[in-house]
């Protein structure tokens, strides 16, 4: 079920409200700063960026410098992968960018987590949280933190296309989609947190068939994950 910060960011109706929600969620996880960036690739080498963050004013110009992004090992990781990166000073030293870390450390950017969602039609969503103190050494706490951030990113990107870069929204509407009753049922139960095996048991079908229904729904909704498909189906009024 959609709860807490996930629901709140999904319902954001303006850029300011979106900003408030991502800051509140990041601070709830123990991070002082956060940035969310929506990117649309138009042609080779030409991309449109929109960033929402709470970067200190004294560091904002450097933080948003595209040349810095090209040298930053965290941004380069996110550009190429969807797996989150947990970073610290060693991450920058290993890539020969020790000075870059020193420059940002004085503003509180010493440790953090960053991730990216790469979607069809050249759309990307980056989310990063940062803080001065180190990250948890307890594996279970770190795993939970990563899971919370990844799930929040899925909901945040759905709102981002609507409030900070509406030109990057897809043009699908409920009238142009034809999901089967089984595909809609699979999405509804997925929304309730059921696994493919549980969906299959509920619908009296095999797990493989349940996965097939979800895959078909994802393809029709032009989504790369089942969570994105659920959110889009909710927004289009296909499920409630």
C-alpha positions in Angstrom: 0.0 0.0 0.0 1.1 3.6 -0.6 2.1 5.1 2.7 3.8 8.1 4.3 6.4 9.9 2.3 5.8 7.7 -0.8 2.2 8.8 -1.0 3.0 12.4 -0.2 5.6 12.9 -2.9 3.3 11.1 -5.4 0.6 13.6 -4.7 2.8 16.7 -5.0 1.1 19.3 -7.2 3.9 21.9 -7.6 7.6 22.2 -7.7 7.7 23.7 -4.2 5.6 20.9 -2.8 7.8 18.3 -4.6 10.9 19.9 -3.1 9.4 19.9 0.4 8.5 16.3 0.2 12.0 15.1 -1.0 13.7 17.2 1.7 11.4 15.8 4.4 12.0 12.2 3.2 15.8 12.7 3.0 16.0 14.2 6.4 13.8 11.4 7.8 16.6 9.0 6.6 19.2 11.2 8.3 20.5 13.1 5.3 20.9 16.9 5.3 20.8 17.5 1.6 19.0 15.9 -1.4 18.8 16.5 -5.1 16.4 15.1 -7.7 17.1 15.5 -11.4 14.9 14.7 -14.4 16.7 14.3 -17.7 15.3 13.9 -21.2 17.7 13.0 -24.0 16.5 14.8 -27.2 19.4 13.9 -29.6 22.9 12.5 -29.3 24.7 14.8 -26.9 21.7 17.1 -26.3 19.8 16.6 -23.1 17.4 18.7 -21.0 17.9 18.8 -17.2 15.6 20.0 -14.4 17.0 19.7 -10.8 15.2 20.2 -7.5 17.4 20.3 -4.4 18.3 22.1 -1.1 22.0 22.7 -2.0 23.5 25.5 0.1 23.5 28.7 -1.9 27.2 29.1 -1.6 27.8 25.8 -3.3 24.9 25.8 -5.8 26.8 27.1 -8.8 29.5 24.5 -8.4 27.0 21.7 -7.7 25.1 22.4 -10.9 28.1 22.8 -13.1 27.8 20.2 -15.9 31.7 20.0 -16.2 31.7 18.9 -12.5 29.1 16.2 -13.3 31.4 14.8 -16.1 34.2 14.5 -13.6 32.2 13.3 -10.6 32.5 9.4 -10.2 29.1 9.3 -8.5 27.3 11.0 -11.4 29.2 8.9 -13.9 28.1 5.7 -12.1 24.5 6.8 -12.1 24.7 7.7 -15.8 25.6 4.2 -16.7 23.9 2.0 -14.1 20.7 1.6 -12.1 22.4 0.0 -9.1 22.7 2.5 -6.2 26.1 3.7 -5.3 27.1 4.3 -1.7 30.0 6.8 -1.7 32.5 8.4 0.5 36.0 10.0 0.2 37.5 6.7 -1.0 35.2 6.7 -4.0 36.7 10.0 -5.3 40.3 9.2 -4.4 40.1 5.9 -6.3 39.1 7.8 -9.5 41.7 10.5 -9.1 39.1 13.1 -8.0 40.3 13.7 -4.5 40.2 17.5 -4.9 36.6 17.3 -6.1 35.7 15.6 -2.8 37.6 18.1 -0.8 35.8 21.0 -2.6 32.4 19.6 -1.7 33.2 18.2 1.7 33.4 21.7 3.2 29.7 22.1 2.4 28.7 18.8 4.1 29.0 16.5 1.0 31.2 13.9 2.6 29.1 10.7 2.4 26.0 9.7 0.5 23.9 7.4 -1.6 22.8 8.1 -5.2 20.8 6.1 -7.8 19.3 6.5 -11.2 16.2 5.2 -13.0 16.6 4.8 -16.7 13.3 4.7 -18.6 12.2 4.4 -22.3 12.4 7.3 -24.7 15.6 8.7 -23.3 14.2 9.7 -19.9 16.3 9.4 -16.7 15.7 10.3 -13.1 18.5 10.8 -10.6 18.2 10.9 -6.8 21.0 11.6 -4.3 21.1 12.2 -0.6 24.2 13.5 1.2 25.5 14.2 4.7 28.6 15.1 6.7 28.7 12.0 9.0 29.4 8.5 7.9 26.8 5.9 6.9 25.6 3.0 9.1 28.1 0.1 9.4 25.2 -2.3 10.4 24.4 -4.3 7.3 20.7 -4.6 8.1 20.3 -0.8 8.6 22.1 0.0 5.4 20.0 -2.5 3.5 16.8 -1.0 4.8 18.1 2.5 4.0 18.9 1.6 0.4 15.5 -0.2 0.0 13.6 2.9 1.3 15.5 5.2 -1.0 15.0 3.0 -4.1 11.3 2.7 -3.5 11.0 6.5 -2.8 12.8 7.2 -6.1 10.1 5.2 -8.0 7.3 7.4 -6.6 9.3 10.6 -6.8 10.1 10.2 -10.5 6.4 9.7 -11.2 5.7 13.1 -9.7 8.8 14.7 -11.2 7.6 14.3 -14.8 4.3 16.0 -13.8 5.6 18.9 -11.8 9.2 19.7 -12.7 9.4 18.6 -16.3 5.9 18.1 -17.8 7.3 18.2 -21.3 8.9 14.9 -20.6 5.7 13.2 -19.8 4.5 10.3 -21.9 1.4 10.9 -24.0 -0.4 7.7 -23.0 -4.0 8.1 -21.8 -6.4 5.5 -20.4 -8.4 5.7 -23.7 -5.5 4.5 -25.8 -4.7 1.5 -23.5 -6.2 -1.9 -23.6 -5.2 -3.9 -20.5 -6.9 -7.2 -20.0 -8.9 -7.9 -16.8 -6.1 -10.3 -15.7 -3.4 -7.7 -16.3 -5.3 -5.2 -14.2 -5.9 -7.7 -11.5 -2.2 -8.5 -11.4 -1.4 -4.8 -11.1 -4.0 -4.3 -8.3 -2.5 -7.2 -6.2 1.0 -6.0 -6.9 0.0 -2.6 -5.5 -0.9 -4.4 -2.3 2.6 -5.7 -2.1 1.9 -9.3 -3.4 4.7 -11.2 -5.1 4.1 -12.9 -8.5 3.8 -16.2 -6.7 1.1 -14.8 -4.4 -0.7 -13.1 -7.3 -0.8 -16.4 -9.0 -2.2 -18.2 -6.0 -4.9 -15.5 -5.5 -5.9 -15.6 -9.2 -5.6 -19.5 -9.4 -2.9 -19.3 -12.1 0.7 -20.2 -12.2 3.5 -17.9 -11.0 4.8 -17.9 -14.6 1.4 -16.8 -15.9 1.2 -14.0 -13.3 4.7 -12.8 -14.4 3.5 -12.8 -18.0 0.4 -10.7 -17.2 2.6 -8.2 -15.3 5.2 -8.1 -18.1 2.4 -7.4 -20.7 1.0 -4.6 -18.5 4.5 -3.1 -18.1 5.0 -3.2 -21.9 1.6 -1.6 -22.6 2.2 1.1 -20.1 5.7 1.7 -21.4 7.3 1.0 -18.0 10.5 -0.9 -17.0 9.4 -2.1 -13.6 6.2 -3.3 -12.0 6.2 -0.5 -9.5 6.3 2.1 -12.3 3.5 0.2 -14.0 1.4 0.3 -10.8 1.9 4.1 -10.4 1.1 4.8 -14.0 -2.0 2.7 -13.9 -3.1 4.6 -10.7 -2.5 7.9 -12.4 -4.5 6.9 -15.5 -7.4 5.7 -13.4 -7.0 2.1 -14.6 -6.8 0.8 -11.0 -7.8 2.2 -7.7 
